Amino acid sequence: MANVYFSSPLMKKNKKIEAVAGSLDTVLKIAQANKIKIPHECEDGECGSCMVKVTHLDGERIKGQTLTDKEREVLKSVGKLSSKDIEKAYVNDLPPTYRLACQCVVTDEDLLVQFTGEPGGA
């Protein structure tokens, strides 16, 4: 099990969701199933409207998570993914801070997912 904490200025308080690790559910699917309104449009990693900030809460036990090609290009185009971030993701197997909720799969680690409520705002 993984705990996913959602935080947004649009929410009265943070919401903790227990997610099943290994289910391959994305952050967006988990949010939708729990009536948490992360802005989104295409749900396919092309528009960038579901960008979120992800903080790994398990300290040194950060799980590597491969960026999809679409996610990498969108995050790079909006200035949220530098060459250094890409290198960390591929060489050191460390995920970047900003992700697309429709592409980010929850593993067996606790996460804090922050979003502004504005499309593409994280």
N, C-alpha and C positions, 0 to 999 in steps of 0.2 A: 504494500500500500504506500501511496505517496500522498502527502498533504499539499494541496495547491491553495495558496492564499491569494485572493483577488482583491485589488485595491484600486479605487478610482474616486476622484472628487465627486462623481455622480452618485456614488453609493453612500448610504447613511453610515455604514461601518464596513470594515473588511469582512470578507466571507471566506470561511475555510471549507474546502471540499476535499473529501477523501476520494482519491482516484485509484483505480486498479492499475498497477504497474504491469506493463506488457500487453495491455489491451489495444495499443496503437491508437488510442484516442488522442486527438490534438487538443491543445489548450482551448481552441475555439469551440470544439464539440463539447468539451466538459463545461465550458461557460454556458453554452446554449442549453444544455440539459439541466442546468441549475438556474436558468433565467437571469444570467449575468449578461448584460448587453455590451459586449465588445463590438464596436463598429466593424462592419465587414460588407463587402460587395460580392466579389467573384468567388470567394472560398476556394480559390485554386492557386494562390500564391503569385498572382500577376498584378494586382492593383495596389497592394500595400496598405489598404485601408484598415487592416486588422493588426497593425504594428503594435507590439507591446514591449515593455521592458521586463526582462526576466532576471531575477536574482536567485541564485542557488543557495539554499539555506543550510546545506549539509557540510559547510566548511571545505575541507580538503577533498571530500568525496564527490567532486563534480563529475557527472557522467558526460562523456562526449556525445554529441548529437550532430549528425551530419546535416549540413545545410543543403537544401535542395538547390538546384541550379537557378530556378525561378526566384527563390528567396534570396540567394546571394546577389543576383542582379538587381532586384528591387531595392534591397537594403543599401547596396552600393550606390545606386542612382539617387537615393534621397540623402546620402551623406551619413548614414548610420553604420556603415561597415567600411572600415579602412583596410588597406593592404595588410597591415599588422594584425587586424582582427581575423582576416582570412587565413593568414599564416598560422595564428594560434589555433584556429578551428581545425585546420588540416594537419599541421605538423605536431602540435601538442595535444590534439584531441580535446580542446576546450571550446565550448560553445560561446558565441558572442552574446553581449548584453541585450541587444535588440533582436527580436525575432518576429516573424509573422505568425500570429496565433493559429492560422489555418494550416501551417506547416510544422509547427513545433509539437512534437510528440512527447507526452509525459512518460518519464521513466520511473525508477523506484527511488526518487529523491524528492525532498520537499522543495517547493518553489514559491516565490512571491512573484505574482504577475501584476504589473501596474500598467494602467492605461488611462488616458485623459478623458475619453469619451468622444473625442473628435476623430474623424476618419484619418488614419495615418499619424495620429498624435500619441506619442509614448513618452 
